[in-house]
Amino acid sequence: MSILKSKSIHFHIVSLRNAILPTLFLLFTISLLLFSKTNLSATKEGLSLWANSVLPSLFPFFIATELLGYTSIIPSIGKLFSWLMRPLFHVPGEGAFALVMGMISGTPVGAKIATDFYEKGITTKEESERLLSFTNNSGPLFIIGTVGISLFGDTLLGYLLLFTHLLACLTVGFLFRFWKYKKPSQKNTFTHSLVYTQEPISLGQMLSSSITNSTKTIVMIGGFVVLFSVIISVLQQSHLLSFLGNMLSPIFQVFGIETSFVTPVLTGILELTNGVKNVSMVVTKHLSTSVTLCAFLLGFGGISIGLQVLSIVSKTNLSIVPYFLGKLLQGIFAAFYTYLMIAWFPIFNLDLQSVSSNLGKSLANTTTSFSYLAWGMVLFLVLWLIKSFLAKRKCMKI
């Protein structure tokens, strides 16, 4: 009887999904026609935001981390911290690789590695889901370069947001050590990262593969940024965003947050980059509110990034629940830690007459400077790889 009831519930859920999704897609298509002029502007703004802030900050770093995958640096870092992973997070030591790469590269790298670990039998289903909860983070170049320097015009705030972001990440990882936890089974541990089990390839293949993979990732991110820019535009034109904002305004007032932040925060819940940009543009007397809300959005990551992770995880039977629950908790913890840091350390309590006045402060120059730094890392890695490649060939000849 219970089996029949379960099948009936599943049938109704599938039927409901099959009815809702086409309706939503149809309404979205109609809205594109009704608000075509505004949506065109939103598309251009999304492309501009991606091209001017996201692309120069992240693309060279993606290439650098791809190249790192062909060296012994990352597995060495993983081995260095592997003794912490089992007692703190109830995952194998190899999870350190996913954690470090997720911290360095940003989302959705952690989800990709956690999924690959599960498919190769390196981690169990429960261990992979634990990794999903805390190994997907905003990269340091995005937090410091795009948010701290480009949007707020303050490097120190970028480092503050990065610190609280990573601290919240580790807090969530510790809490999720109890997720479906069972006594560890006796199984062989994985001693080599999946990246290093492949056949040796030439330097040209390394560069080609790194650039190709980085381009795919950055273009996918750009697609989501543009798509959600249009979705946000549709919600604004249809007044749905204002309706939701009016409903949530009392909650913001309870926490002493100005209602002018409601719509930007809702935007950030949908898409991170547009959200932090809109929050930073709100005119306020105190920077602490803007910074704290940005910390929450950075921790949560946005539904847009969540869908990127879902597209990676969907090919397995891993649950997406730990990811979304973990990101929600990370956002809350990051905001709490940021609030405490601003309250306890006066150096971070930078009261401003207008946050928006900082936006024009060398936006192009600071972003370009950070890009030069990242490209310098790429050049260093390329030269290092060439040296290693030539040394290996010399040894083979001997």
Secondary structure, DSSP 8 states (H G I E B T S, - for coil): -HHHHHHHHHHHHHHHHHHHHHHHHHHHHHHHHHTHHHHHHHHHHHHHHIIIIIHHHHHHHHHHHHHHTTSSHHHHHHHHHHHHHHHHHSS-TTHHHHHHHHHHH-TTHHHHHHHHHHHTTSS-HHHHHHHHHHS----HIIIIIIIIIIITS-HHHHHHHHHHHHHHHHHHHHHGGGTT-----------S-GGGSS----HHHHHHHHHHHHHHHHHHHHHHHHHHHHHHHHHHHTTHHHHHHHHHHHHHHHTT--GGGHHHHHHHHH-HHHHHHHHHTS--SBHHHHHHHHHHHHHH--HHHHHHHHHHHTTSS--SHHHHHHHHHHHHHHHHHHHHHHHH-GGG--B-S-GGGGTTSSHHHHHHHHHHHHHHHHHHHHHHHHHHHHHHHHHHH-
